[in-house]
């Protein structure tokens, strides 16, 4: 063992030492009786990864490894009610969820960070700018995001009818795990012809979703489906990367990212042809390279 360490190349040995020194997972208390599970890996400018509904930080597995190896400090956390974080009864509105994010940034003393929000996580990214003035944040990324507004209203006629959200809630109440099983197939674009991931991996993602509290699953679904961020997009004053797949059956691109790209002042909008909602896995190599190019720009 001693000889193998001595014979290792200096760059590899130094890299491994640096990663060990900065590999930590911890709990951060963001409110009374609310502790969020946080991974904090690597060195360099911080990148904060915000997971989608109803997943947890583990969805970022392929991005965390890549970004740490490319000299970024990566913070990935479980939203309250999900993963290993506390499961309080209340607090699943975007104001409270974004206050949780603010506490993580404050307590870790982060500066020049990049916020990366996937799907529902895009809501926390935008609300952080409108509510906390983007303190400590230099760039933003929206991936398969719900931004700016999903619900069908008189002034948003292309949105989702409220009945669709009600049907989703009823399905979750009736058989939450059965709902998640079907949801995952649509999420990743699985059908008779297209199988972009293995059955065990699909089951793994379903299991990640099943760990969330039923209350958080329902309350966050209501928040992401009904919260209007349209008037908040002008608060984003930093360079922003927007990525969406044009075959997203969960969060249609035309309703969300296309409109966001027309309202956020300084943005780069990239469409992944044929990509489903869960492109963090199905298009992981392309996503990683686009993230890296944006982070280094």
C-alpha positions in Angstrom: 0.0 0.0 0.0 2.8 2.4 1.0 4.7 1.7 -2.3 1.6 2.2 -4.4 1.0 5.6 -2.9 4.6 6.6 -3.4 4.5 5.6 -7.0 1.2 7.3 -7.8 1.5 10.4 -10.0 1.7 13.6 -8.0 -1.4 15.1 -9.7 -3.5 12.1 -8.9 -2.3 11.9 -5.4 -2.9 15.6 -4.8 -6.3 15.4 -6.4 -7.3 12.5 -4.2 -6.1 14.3 -1.1 -8.0 17.5 -2.0 -11.2 15.6 -2.5 -10.8 13.7 0.8 -10.2 17.0 2.6 -13.4 18.6 1.2 -15.8 15.6 1.1 -18.4 16.3 3.7 -22.0 15.6 4.2 -23.8 17.4 7.0 -27.1 18.7 8.4 -27.9 22.4 8.4 -30.7 23.7 10.5 -32.6 26.2 8.4 -35.6 26.8 10.7 -36.8 25.6 14.1 -36.9 21.8 14.0 -36.0 21.7 10.3 -32.6 20.2 9.4 -31.6 19.8 5.7 -29.2 17.1 4.5 -26.4 18.7 2.6 -23.5 17.3 0.6 -20.5 19.6 0.2 -17.8 18.3 -2.1 -14.7 19.7 -3.8 -12.9 23.0 -4.0 -13.4 26.1 -6.2 -16.3 28.3 -7.0 -19.5 26.9 -5.5 -22.3 25.3 -7.6 -25.6 24.6 -5.7 -27.7 21.8 -7.2 -31.4 22.0 -6.4 -33.3 18.8 -7.1 -36.7 18.3 -8.8 -40.0 17.0 -7.5 -40.3 14.4 -6.0 -36.6 13.3 -6.1 -33.7 14.1 -3.8 -30.1 15.2 -4.2 -29.1 11.8 -5.5 -30.6 12.7 -8.9 -27.4 14.8 -9.4 -25.0 11.8 -9.2 -23.5 12.2 -12.6 -23.2 16.0 -12.3 -21.6 16.0 -8.9 -18.7 13.7 -9.9 -18.1 15.6 -13.1 -18.1 19.1 -11.6 -15.9 18.2 -8.7 -13.4 16.7 -11.1 -13.5 20.0 -13.0 -12.5 22.0 -9.9 -15.8 23.2 -8.6 -17.2 23.1 -5.1 -20.5 21.3 -5.3 -23.3 21.7 -2.8 -26.3 19.4 -3.2 -29.1 19.2 -0.7 -32.4 17.6 0.0 -35.4 20.0 0.1 -37.4 19.8 3.3 -39.7 16.8 3.2 -37.5 14.9 0.8 -34.5 12.5 1.0 -32.8 12.6 4.3 -34.0 16.0 5.4 -36.6 16.8 8.1 -40.2 16.2 7.1 -42.2 19.0 8.8 -46.0 19.2 8.3 -45.9 22.7 6.8 -43.5 25.0 4.8 -43.8 23.8 1.2 -44.5 27.1 -0.3 -41.7 28.7 -2.4 -41.1 31.5 0.1 -40.2 29.0 2.8 -38.3 26.7 0.5 -36.3 29.6 -0.7 -35.6 30.8 2.8 -34.1 27.3 3.4 -31.9 27.8 0.4 -30.9 31.2 1.7 -29.9 29.7 5.1 -27.6 27.2 3.3 -25.9 30.0 1.4 -25.6 32.1 4.5 -24.3 29.4 6.8 -21.8 28.0 4.3 -20.7 31.6 3.6 -20.9 31.1 -0.2 -19.9 33.8 -2.6 -20.0 33.9 -6.4 -22.1 30.8 -6.5 -24.1 29.3 -9.4 -27.6 28.1 -8.6 -28.7 25.2 -10.7 -32.4 24.3 -10.4 -34.0 21.3 -12.1 -37.8 21.4 -12.7 -39.3 22.5 -9.4 -35.9 23.7 -8.4 -36.2 26.4 -10.9 -38.8 28.0 -8.7 -36.3 28.3 -5.8 -33.7 29.8 -8.2 -36.1 32.6 -9.4 -37.6 33.2 -6.0 -34.1 33.6 -4.5 -33.5 36.6 -6.7 -36.8 38.2 -6.1 -36.9 37.5 -2.3 -33.2 37.5 -1.3 -31.9 39.7 -4.1 -29.5 37.0 -5.4 -27.1 37.5 -2.5 -23.9 35.6 -3.1 -25.0 34.3 -6.5 -23.1 35.1 -9.8 -24.9 32.8 -12.3 -28.1 30.8 -12.6 -29.1 27.7 -14.5 -32.7 26.4 -15.2 -32.9 22.8 -16.4 -36.3 21.4 -17.5 -37.7 24.1 -15.3 -41.3 24.9 -14.4 -40.6 28.6 -14.8 -42.5 30.9 -15.3 -46.1 29.6 -14.7 -47.8 26.3 -15.3 -51.4 26.9 -14.4 -54.1 27.7 -17.0 -55.7 31.1 -16.2 -57.3 33.8 -18.3 -54.0 35.5 -18.9 -52.1 32.1 -19.3 -54.5 30.2 -21.6 -51.9 27.7 -22.7 -51.3 26.5 -19.1 -52.4 23.3 -17.4 -56.1 23.1 -16.5 -56.5 22.9 -12.7 -58.3 19.6 -13.2 -55.0 18.0 -14.2 -53.4 19.0 -10.9 -56.4 17.7 -9.0 -56.2 14.4 -10.9 -52.5 14.1 -10.0 -53.3 14.7 -6.3 -56.1 12.1 -6.4 -53.7 9.5 -7.9 -51.0 10.2 -5.3 -53.6 9.9 -2.5 -55.0 6.7 -3.9 -51.6 4.9 -4.6 -48.6 7.1 -4.3 -46.0 4.4 -5.2 -48.1 3.3 -8.2 -48.3 6.9 -9.3 -44.5 7.3 -9.0 -43.9 4.1 -11.0 -45.9 5.4 -14.0 -44.6 9.0 -13.5 -41.0 7.8 -13.8 -41.6 6.2 -17.2 -43.0 9.4 -18.6 -40.3 11.4 -16.8 -37.5 9.5 -18.7 -39.4 9.0 -21.9 -39.7 5.2 -21.5 -42.0 3.4 -23.9 -42.2 0.2 -25.9 -39.6 1.4 -28.4 -37.5 3.8 -26.3 -35.7 2.5 -23.1 -33.1 5.1 -22.2 -32.3 3.6 -18.8 -32.3 0.1 -17.3 -35.2 -1.2 -15.3 -33.1 -1.4 -12.1 -32.1 2.3 -12.5 -35.7 3.3 -13.2 -36.7 1.5 -10.0 -33.9 3.2 -8.1 -35.2 6.7 -9.1 -38.7 5.5 -8.0 -37.3 4.5 -4.7 -35.7 7.9 -4.2 -39.1 9.5 -4.8 -40.9 7.1 -2.5 -38.7 8.3 0.5 -40.4 11.8 0.4 -43.1 12.3 2.9 -46.6 12.0 1.4 -47.5 15.4 2.7 -44.4 17.1 1.1 -45.1 15.3 -2.2 -48.7 16.7 -2.3 -47.9 20.2 -1.0 -44.9 20.7 -3.3 -47.0 19.5 -6.3 -49.6 22.1 -5.5 -46.9 24.8 -5.1 -45.1 24.0 -8.4 -48.4 23.8 -10.3 -49.9 27.1 -9.1 -47.1 29.5 -8.3 -46.8 32.4 -10.8 -43.2 33.6 -11.3 -43.8 35.8 -14.3 -43.3 39.1 -12.6 -40.1 37.8 -10.8 -38.0 37.0 -13.9 -36.9 40.6 -14.2 -35.2 40.3 -10.8 -32.6 37.9 -12.4 -29.6 40.2 -13.1 -27.0 37.5 -13.7 -26.0 35.4 -16.7 -28.5 32.6 -16.9 -28.4 29.2 -18.8 -31.8 27.7 -19.8 -31.9 24.1 -20.9 -35.0 22.1 -21.9 -35.8 19.0 -23.9 -38.3 19.3 -26.7 -39.9 16.0 -25.9 -40.6 16.8 -22.3 -44.0 15.3 -21.4 -43.9 16.4 -17.8 -43.1 20.1 -18.1 -43.7 21.2 -21.8 -40.9 23.4 -23.1 -43.2 25.8 -25.0 -45.1 26.6 -21.8 -42.0 27.1 -19.7 -38.4 27.6 -20.8 -39.3 29.1 -24.1 -41.2 31.8 -22.3 -38.6 32.2 -19.6 -36.0 32.8 -22.3 -38.0 35.7 -23.7 -38.2 37.4 -20.3 -34.8 36.8 -18.6 -32.5 39.6 -19.8 -29.1 37.9 -20.1 -29.7 34.2 -21.0 -28.5 31.4 -23.2 -31.3 29.1 -24.2 -30.4 25.5 -25.4 -33.0 23.0 -26.6 -32.1 19.3 -26.5 -33.8 17.7 -29.5 -35.8 14.6 -28.5 -34.9 14.8 -24.8 -37.4 14.0 -22.1 -37.9 15.7 -18.7 -35.2 13.6 -17.0 -32.4 14.7 -19.2 -30.0 14.9 -16.2 -29.6 11.2 -16.9 -30.6 10.6 -20.5 -28.5 13.6 -21.8 -26.0 13.6 -19.0 -22.8 14.0 -21.0 -24.2 16.9 -23.1 -25.7 18.5 -20.0 -22.4 18.2 -18.1 -20.4 19.8 -21.0 -23.0 22.7 -21.4 -22.8 23.3 -17.6 -19.0 23.3 -17.6 -18.9 25.7 -20.6 -21.3 28.1 -18.9 -19.5 27.9 -15.5 -16.2 28.7 -17.2 -17.5 31.4 -19.4 
